[in-house]
Amino acid sequence: MDIKEKTINGVIWSAIERFSVQIIQFIVQIIIARLLLPSDYGLIGMLAIFMALAQTFTDGGLSNALIQKKDRNETDYSTVFYFNIVIGIFLALIFFLCSGIIAEFYLMPKLKLVIQVMSINLIILAFQVIQKTILTIKIDFKTQAKASLISVIIGGLIGIAMAYKGFGVWALVAQFTIINLFQTSLFWYLEKWRPKLIFSKSSFTRLFGFGSKILLANLIHTIYLNLYTLVIGKRFSATNLGYYTRAEQFAQFPSSNITGILWRVTYPIMSSIQDENQRLKQVLRQYLRLSAFIVFPLMIGLAAIAEPFIILILTEKWKGIVPILQILSIYYMLYPLNAIHQNLMQVKGRSDLFLRLEIIKKIIGIALLFISLPFGIYVLCSSLIIYAIINFALNTYYGSKLINLDIPTQLKDIARVLLASAFMGAIVYLVNYIDVSYLLKLVLGVIIGGVSYYLIARIFKMKELEQLVSLVKGYIGKKA
């Protein structure tokens, strides 16, 4: 299978997995949100940084190292597997023992038991890392789609039932835990790899040499992302944190899922041609153009119709989300482009550069956070947009140097897409001033946005539209 075929298959099945799962979770969360209070989501939001940090530690960056390594073997897999299990158990224990301290920090006594139950997930997740890594190396996202889809359906149904019965925050805890438990079990059933009684010090040293820098970079990134949740939870009310948490979930939905799809597909493919700079240039530019063509209009469109979308989906009680959602939608626009450049650094074995840049970017980001904090939650969220631009500039500059790809070429590649998306967004925003129901505003916004963007792409003969159509036709033609 050549790179184009691998890309088509990988993108299609990764997209099916990510979006089918996310759509189901999205529907489930809407139903649960109607049954729970914003403060219930606020409680879970308070745990976000601690759970995210622990999950990052559980992997240890070694799955990235396995994918990047060309001569990986059974010893490598088993070594990483046992490392993950030990770390998972250790972190779960730490999390359990520190539950009282975390609850006291937030002045929420009932948070203690929630934390203790949630800590079990760290052990569960540790058992699925290698299976997922092997499937990713194989670019087998079809199997991952099966496991994820079944898990979210079961977990979602149980979560809805518990929310309906009045279990409050425990509906969210149960949903999260059951999804992870079923997903891990299915990965073991569908991927037949089993660990051997081997732990190689030399294998661990080699993999950890690369993976430790990725781990540190990911930890720094995770702390930064969740620092906003922590600061909002401490400085503002649980309701405001609930608004921020839900707004972030909506803004993340298109951008983070497309980023996840691109990372999972592009990383193993780019790793396979890591020594061929000319091919890497072509692949990188193609991925950048396609991701911008898809993500830019989605995020700008979401910002434009945020008010009718939120009021229709979550009712008037969640209206406070709207300005936060609009800000975060713009912030998440550059996410996929940053992921592609970061993939390039890892593919070229420059985890040292990846870590160094992460430190620099996060120092800038934290400074922006605390400078904006006294001015309220909206200014605080707006600082993320400034950070996103700086993040993109640094990733593009240093990533491009690794394959001698000039920056003006890349900016030119995405400039037309940005202008087309902005024009489309301006047209869609005008729908808010039409005196019709919120449902009709939302429907009109989506239709007008989609049609106008398509016409703009056709009129200006944008290559990205042709490439996207070609990818879809290629997949359909192969299946026919």
C-alpha positions as CSV (number, residue, x, y, z in Angstrom):
1,M,0.0,0.0,0.0
2,D,1.5,3.4,-1.0
3,I,1.3,6.6,1.1
4,K,-1.9,7.8,-0.5
5,E,-3.7,4.5,0.1
6,K,-2.5,4.4,3.7
7,T,-3.6,8.0,4.2
8,I,-7.1,7.3,2.7
9,N,-7.6,4.2,4.8
10,G,-6.2,5.7,7.9
11,V,-8.1,8.9,7.7
12,I,-11.4,7.2,6.8
13,W,-11.3,4.7,9.7
14,S,-9.7,7.1,12.1
15,A,-12.5,9.6,11.3
16,I,-15.2,7.0,11.6
17,E,-13.9,6.0,15.0
18,R,-13.3,9.5,16.3
19,F,-16.5,11.1,15.1
20,S,-18.9,8.2,15.6
21,V,-17.6,8.0,19.2
22,Q,-17.6,11.7,19.7
23,I,-21.1,12.1,18.2
24,I,-22.5,9.5,20.5
25,Q,-20.7,11.1,23.5
26,F,-21.9,14.5,22.4
27,I,-25.5,13.3,22.3
28,V,-25.1,11.5,25.6
29,Q,-23.6,14.6,27.2
30,I,-26.4,16.8,26.0
31,I,-28.9,14.4,27.5
32,I,-27.0,14.3,30.8
33,A,-26.4,18.0,30.8
34,R,-30.2,18.5,30.7
35,L,-30.5,16.3,33.8
36,L,-27.6,17.6,35.8
37,L,-26.5,21.0,37.0
38,P,-23.5,23.1,35.8
39,S,-22.0,22.5,39.2
40,D,-21.9,18.7,38.7
41,Y,-19.8,19.3,35.6
42,G,-17.7,21.7,37.7
43,L,-16.8,18.9,40.1
44,I,-15.5,16.7,37.3
45,G,-13.8,19.8,35.8
46,M,-11.9,20.2,39.1
47,L,-10.4,16.8,38.6
48,A,-9.4,17.3,35.0
49,I,-5.8,18.4,35.6
50,F,-5.0,15.6,38.0
51,M,-6.5,12.9,35.8
52,A,-4.8,14.3,32.7
53,L,-1.4,14.4,34.4
54,A,-1.8,10.9,35.7
55,Q,-2.8,9.5,32.2
56,T,0.2,11.2,30.6
57,F,2.5,9.6,33.2
58,T,0.9,6.2,32.5
59,D,2.0,6.2,28.9
60,G,5.4,7.8,29.7
61,G,5.9,8.9,26.1
62,L,7.0,5.3,25.2
63,S,4.2,4.6,22.8
64,N,5.5,7.5,20.6
65,A,9.0,6.0,20.9
66,L,7.7,2.6,19.8
67,I,6.0,4.1,16.7
68,Q,9.1,6.1,15.8
69,K,11.5,3.2,16.2
70,K,12.0,1.3,13.0
71,D,13.4,-1.9,14.4
72,R,10.9,-2.4,17.3
73,N,10.5,-6.0,18.6
74,E,8.6,-8.2,21.1
75,T,11.1,-7.3,23.9
76,D,10.3,-3.6,23.3
77,Y,6.6,-4.2,23.6
78,S,6.7,-6.2,26.7
79,T,9.1,-3.8,28.4
80,V,6.9,-0.9,27.8
81,F,3.8,-2.9,28.9
82,Y,5.2,-3.7,32.3
83,F,6.4,-0.1,32.8
84,N,2.9,1.2,32.0
85,I,1.3,-1.2,34.5
86,V,3.7,-0.3,37.4
87,I,3.3,3.4,36.7
88,G,-0.5,3.1,36.5
89,I,-0.8,1.3,39.9
90,F,1.7,3.8,41.5
91,L,-0.2,6.8,40.2
92,A,-3.6,5.4,41.2
93,L,-2.3,4.9,44.7
94,I,-1.0,8.4,44.9
95,F,-4.2,9.8,43.5
96,F,-6.2,7.8,46.1
97,L,-4.1,8.9,49.0
98,C,-4.1,12.6,48.0
99,S,-7.9,12.7,47.4
100,G,-8.5,14.5,50.8
101,I,-5.9,17.2,50.0
102,I,-7.4,17.9,46.6
103,A,-10.9,18.0,48.0
104,E,-9.7,20.5,50.7
105,F,-8.0,22.6,48.0
106,Y,-11.3,23.1,46.3
107,L,-13.3,23.3,49.6
108,M,-15.5,20.4,48.3
109,P,-15.5,17.5,50.8
110,K,-17.7,15.3,48.5
111,L,-14.9,15.4,45.9
112,K,-12.8,13.0,48.0
113,L,-14.8,9.9,47.2
114,V,-15.2,10.9,43.6
115,I,-11.4,11.1,43.2
116,Q,-10.9,7.8,44.9
117,V,-13.2,6.0,42.5
118,M,-11.8,7.9,39.5
119,S,-8.3,6.7,40.4
120,I,-9.2,3.1,39.3
121,N,-9.2,4.4,35.7
122,L,-5.5,4.9,35.8
123,I,-4.9,1.2,36.2
124,I,-7.5,0.3,33.6
125,L,-6.0,2.6,31.0
126,A,-2.5,1.3,31.6
127,F,-3.6,-2.1,30.3
128,Q,-4.6,-0.8,26.8
129,V,-1.6,1.3,25.8
130,I,0.4,-1.3,24.0
131,Q,-2.7,-2.8,22.2
132,K,-3.6,0.7,20.9
133,T,0.0,1.4,19.9
134,I,0.3,-1.8,17.9
135,L,-2.9,-1.1,16.1
136,T,-1.7,2.5,15.3
137,I,1.6,1.2,13.9
138,K,-0.5,-1.1,11.7
139,I,-2.7,1.9,10.8
140,D,-5.5,-0.4,11.8
141,F,-8.1,2.1,13.0
142,K,-11.0,-0.1,12.0
143,T,-10.4,-2.4,15.0
144,Q,-10.0,0.6,17.2
145,A,-13.3,2.0,15.9
146,K,-15.1,-1.2,16.9
147,A,-13.8,-1.2,20.5
148,S,-14.4,2.5,21.0
149,L,-17.9,2.5,19.5
150,I,-19.2,-0.4,21.6
151,S,-17.7,1.0,24.8
152,V,-19.2,4.5,24.5
153,I,-22.6,3.2,23.7
154,I,-22.6,1.0,26.8
155,G,-21.1,3.7,29.0
156,G,-23.4,6.3,27.6
157,L,-26.6,4.3,28.3
158,I,-25.5,3.6,31.9
159,G,-24.6,7.3,32.4
160,I,-27.9,8.5,31.1
161,A,-29.8,6.0,33.3
162,M,-27.9,7.1,36.4
163,A,-28.4,10.8,35.6
164,Y,-32.2,10.2,35.2
165,K,-32.3,8.3,38.5
166,G,-30.8,11.3,40.3
167,F,-27.2,10.1,40.9
168,G,-25.8,13.5,40.0
169,V,-22.0,13.6,39.5
170,W,-21.8,9.8,39.9
171,A,-23.5,9.4,36.5
172,L,-20.4,11.1,34.9
173,V,-18.0,9.0,37.0
174,A,-19.7,5.8,36.1
175,Q,-19.8,6.7,32.4
176,F,-16.1,7.5,32.3
177,T,-15.1,4.3,34.2
178,I,-17.3,1.9,32.2
179,I,-16.2,3.2,28.9
180,N,-12.5,2.7,29.9
181,L,-13.2,-0.8,31.3
182,F,-15.1,-2.0,28.2
183,Q,-12.6,-0.4,25.8
184,T,-9.6,-2.0,27.4
185,S,-11.3,-5.4,27.5
186,L,-12.2,-5.2,23.8
187,F,-8.7,-4.1,22.8
188,W,-7.4,-7.3,24.5
189,Y,-10.0,-9.4,22.7
190,L,-9.5,-7.8,19.2
191,E,-5.7,-7.4,19.3
192,K,-4.1,-10.8,20.0
193,W,-0.7,-9.5,21.2
194,R,0.2,-10.8,24.7
195,P,3.1,-9.7,26.9
196,K,6.0,-12.0,27.4
197,L,7.9,-12.4,30.7
198,I,10.6,-10.0,29.5
199,F,11.8,-6.6,30.8
200,S,14.9,-5.4,29.0
201,K,16.9,-2.6,30.6
202,S,18.7,-1.8,27.4
203,S,15.3,-1.6,25.5
204,F,13.8,0.6,28.2
205,T,16.9,2.9,28.2
206,R,16.8,3.4,24.5
207,L,13.0,4.0,24.3
208,F,13.0,6.2,27.4
209,G,15.8,8.3,26.0
210,F,13.4,9.4,23.3
211,G,10.1,9.0,25.1
212,S,11.2,10.8,28.3
213,K,11.5,14.1,26.5
214,I,8.1,13.6,24.9
215,L,6.7,12.7,28.3
216,L,8.1,15.9,29.8
217,A,6.7,17.9,26.9
218,N,3.3,16.3,27.2
219,L,3.3,16.8,31.0
220,I,4.0,20.5,30.5
221,H,1.4,20.8,27.9
222,T,-1.2,18.9,30.0
223,I,-0.5,21.2,33.0
224,Y,-0.9,24.2,30.9
225,L,-4.2,23.1,29.3
226,N,-5.7,22.2,32.6
227,L,-4.3,25.2,34.5
228,Y,-7.2,27.2,33.1
229,T,-9.6,24.8,34.7
230,L,-7.7,24.8,38.0
231,V,-7.5,28.6,38.1
232,I,-11.1,29.2,37.1
233,G,-12.2,26.6,39.6
234,K,-10.2,28.3,42.4
235,R,-10.8,32.0,41.4
236,F,-14.4,31.8,40.2
237,S,-17.5,29.8,41.0
238,A,-18.3,26.1,40.2
239,T,-20.9,27.4,37.8
240,N,-18.4,29.4,35.9
241,L,-16.1,26.4,35.8
242,G,-19.1,24.4,34.5
243,Y,-19.6,27.0,31.7
244,Y,-15.9,26.9,30.8
245,T,-15.8,23.1,30.9
246,R,-18.8,22.7,28.6
247,A,-17.7,25.4,26.2
248,E,-14.2,23.8,25.9
249,Q,-15.8,20.4,25.2
250,F,-17.9,21.9,22.3
251,A,-14.9,23.9,20.9
252,Q,-12.7,20.8,21.2
253,F,-15.1,18.6,19.4
254,P,-14.2,19.4,15.7
255,S,-10.7,20.6,16.2
256,S,-9.3,18.1,18.7
257,N,-10.9,15.1,16.9
258,I,-9.5,16.2,13.5
259,T,-6.1,16.7,15.3
260,G,-6.3,13.3,16.8
261,I,-7.2,11.7,13.4
262,L,-4.2,13.5,11.7
263,W,-1.8,12.6,14.5
264,R,-2.7,8.9,14.5
265,V,-2.5,8.7,10.7
266,T,0.4,11.1,9.9
267,Y,2.8,10.0,12.7
268,P,3.3,6.3,11.6
269,I,3.2,7.3,7.9
270,M,5.7,10.1,8.3
271,S,7.9,7.9,10.5
272,S,8.1,5.3,7.7
273,I,9.7,8.0,5.4
274,Q,11.6,9.9,8.1
275,D,14.9,9.8,6.1
276,E,13.3,11.2,2.9
277,N,13.1,15.0,3.3
278,Q,11.6,15.7,-0.2
279,R,8.7,13.3,0.4
280,L,8.2,14.6,3.9
281,K,7.9,18.2,2.4
282,Q,5.2,17.1,0.0
283,V,3.3,15.1,2.7
284,L,3.6,17.9,5.3
285,R,2.2,20.5,2.9
286,Q,-0.6,18.3,1.8
287,Y,-1.6,17.5,5.4
288,L,-1.4,21.2,6.4
289,R,-3.7,22.4,3.5
290,L,-6.3,19.7,4.0
291,S,-6.5,20.2,7.8
292,A,-6.8,23.9,7.4
293,F,-9.5,23.5,4.7
294,I,-11.6,21.4,7.1
295,V,-10.9,22.9,10.5
296,F,-10.9,26.7,9.7
297,P,-14.5,26.9,8.4
298,L,-15.8,24.5,11.2
299,M,-14.4,26.6,14.0
300,I,-15.3,30.0,12.5
301,G,-18.7,28.7,11.7
302,L,-19.2,27.4,15.3
303,A,-18.2,30.8,16.7
304,A,-20.7,32.5,14.3
305,I,-23.7,30.4,15.4
306,A,-22.7,29.8,19.0
307,E,-25.8,31.5,20.5
308,P,-28.6,29.6,18.7
309,F,-26.6,26.4,19.0
310,I,-26.1,26.6,22.8
311,I,-29.7,27.8,23.6
312,L,-31.2,25.1,21.4
313,I,-29.0,22.3,22.5
314,L,-28.6,23.0,26.2
315,T,-31.5,25.5,27.0
316,E,-31.3,29.1,28.3
317,K,-29.6,28.1,31.6
318,W,-26.4,27.5,29.7
319,K,-26.4,30.8,27.8
320,G,-23.3,32.0,29.8
321,I,-21.3,29.6,27.7
322,V,-21.8,31.5,24.4
323,P,-19.0,34.2,24.6
324,I,-16.5,31.6,26.0
325,L,-17.4,29.2,23.2
326,Q,-16.8,31.9,20.6
327,I,-13.4,32.7,22.0
328,L,-12.3,29.0,22.3
329,S,-13.5,28.2,18.8
330,I,-11.0,30.7,17.4
331,Y,-8.3,29.4,19.7
332,Y,-8.7,25.8,18.5
333,M,-8.4,26.7,14.8
334,L,-4.6,26.2,14.8
335,Y,-4.6,23.0,16.8
336,P,-4.3,20.6,13.8
337,L,-1.5,22.6,12.1
338,N,0.5,22.6,15.3
339,A,0.1,18.8,15.7
340,I,1.5,18.2,12.2
341,H,4.6,20.2,12.9
342,Q,5.1,18.6,16.3
343,N,4.8,15.2,14.5
344,L,7.6,16.2,12.2
345,M,9.9,17.0,15.1
346,Q,9.2,13.6,16.7
347,V,9.5,11.8,13.3
348,K,13.0,13.3,12.8
349,G,14.0,12.1,16.2
350,R,14.2,15.6,17.7
351,S,12.4,15.1,20.9
352,D,14.9,17.4,22.5
353,L,13.7,20.3,20.3
354,F,10.1,19.3,20.9
355,L,10.7,19.6,24.7
356,R,12.7,22.8,24.5
357,L,10.0,24.5,22.5
358,E,7.3,23.2,24.8
359,I,9.0,24.8,27.8
360,I,9.4,28.2,26.0
361,K,5.8,28.2,24.8
362,K,4.3,27.3,28.1
363,I,6.3,30.0,30.0
364,I,4.8,32.5,27.6
365,G,1.4,30.9,28.0
366,I,1.4,31.0,31.8
367,A,2.6,34.6,31.7
368,L,-0.4,35.4,29.5
369,L,-2.7,33.5,31.9
370,F,-1.7,35.5,35.0
371,I,-1.6,38.8,33.2
372,S,-5.1,38.3,32.0
373,L,-6.5,36.8,35.2
374,P,-7.5,40.1,37.0
375,F,-9.6,41.2,34.0
376,G,-12.2,38.4,34.3
377,I,-12.9,35.1,32.6
378,Y,-13.5,36.4,29.1
379,V,-10.2,38.2,28.9
380,L,-8.5,35.2,30.5
381,C,-10.0,32.9,27.7
382,S,-8.9,35.5,25.1
383,S,-5.3,35.2,26.1
384,L,-5.5,31.6,24.7
385,I,-5.8,33.1,21.2
386,I,-2.6,35.1,21.6
387,Y,-0.9,31.9,22.9
388,A,-2.2,29.9,19.9
389,I,-0.6,32.4,17.4
390,I,2.8,32.3,19.2
391,N,2.6,28.5,19.4
392,F,2.0,28.2,15.7
393,A,4.8,30.6,14.8
394,L,7.4,28.7,16.9
395,N,6.3,25.2,15.8
396,T,6.3,26.3,12.1
397,Y,9.7,28.0,12.3
398,Y,11.6,25.2,14.0
399,G,9.7,22.3,12.4
400,S,10.3,23.6,8.9
401,K,14.0,24.0,9.4
402,L,14.3,20.2,9.9
403,I,13.3,19.6,6.2
404,N,14.3,23.0,4.7
405,L,10.8,24.0,4.0
406,D,10.3,27.8,3.8
407,I,7.6,29.4,6.0
408,P,6.2,31.8,3.3
409,T,5.2,28.7,1.2
410,Q,3.3,27.3,4.2
411,L,1.6,30.6,5.0
412,K,0.5,30.9,1.4
413,D,-0.9,27.4,1.5
414,I,-3.3,28.3,4.3
415,A,-3.9,32.0,3.6
416,R,-6.7,31.5,1.0
417,V,-8.4,29.0,3.3
418,L,-8.4,31.5,6.2
419,L,-9.8,34.3,4.0
420,A,-12.5,32.0,2.6
421,S,-13.4,30.8,6.1
422,A,-13.6,34.3,7.5
423,F,-15.8,35.5,4.7
424,M,-18.1,32.5,5.2
425,G,-18.2,33.2,9.0
426,A,-19.2,36.8,8.4
427,I,-22.2,35.7,6.2
428,V,-23.3,33.1,8.8
429,Y,-23.1,35.6,11.7
430,L,-25.7,37.8,10.0
431,V,-28.2,34.9,10.5
432,N,-28.3,35.8,14.2
433,Y,-30.1,39.1,13.3
434,I,-33.0,37.3,11.5
435,D,-36.1,37.3,13.6
436,V,-36.8,33.6,13.5
437,S,-36.7,30.7,16.0
438,Y,-33.3,29.4,17.3
439,L,-33.8,26.2,15.5
440,L,-34.3,27.9,12.1
441,K,-31.3,30.2,12.8
442,L,-29.1,27.1,13.4
443,V,-30.4,25.3,10.3
444,L,-30.0,28.4,8.1
445,G,-26.5,29.0,9.5
446,V,-25.3,25.5,8.7
447,I,-26.8,25.5,5.2
448,I,-25.7,29.0,4.3
449,G,-22.2,28.4,5.7
450,G,-21.7,25.1,3.9
451,V,-23.0,26.4,0.5
452,S,-21.1,29.7,0.7
453,Y,-17.8,27.9,1.6
454,Y,-18.3,25.4,-1.2
455,L,-19.0,28.1,-3.7
456,I,-16.0,30.1,-2.6
457,A,-13.7,27.1,-2.9
458,R,-15.1,26.3,-6.4
459,I,-14.9,29.9,-7.7
460,F,-11.3,30.3,-6.6
461,K,-10.4,26.8,-7.6
462,M,-8.9,25.8,-4.3
463,K,-6.8,22.6,-4.6
464,E,-7.9,21.4,-1.2
465,L,-11.4,20.8,-2.3
466,E,-10.2,18.7,-5.2
467,Q,-7.9,16.8,-2.9
468,L,-10.6,16.1,-0.4
469,V,-13.0,14.9,-3.2
470,S,-10.2,12.8,-4.6
471,L,-9.5,11.1,-1.3
472,V,-13.2,10.3,-0.8
473,K,-13.6,9.0,-4.4
474,G,-10.5,7.0,-4.1
475,Y,-11.8,5.2,-1.0
476,I,-15.3,4.6,-2.5
477,G,-13.7,3.4,-5.7
478,K,-11.5,1.0,-3.8
479,K,-14.5,-0.5,-1.9
480,A,-16.7,-0.7,-5.1
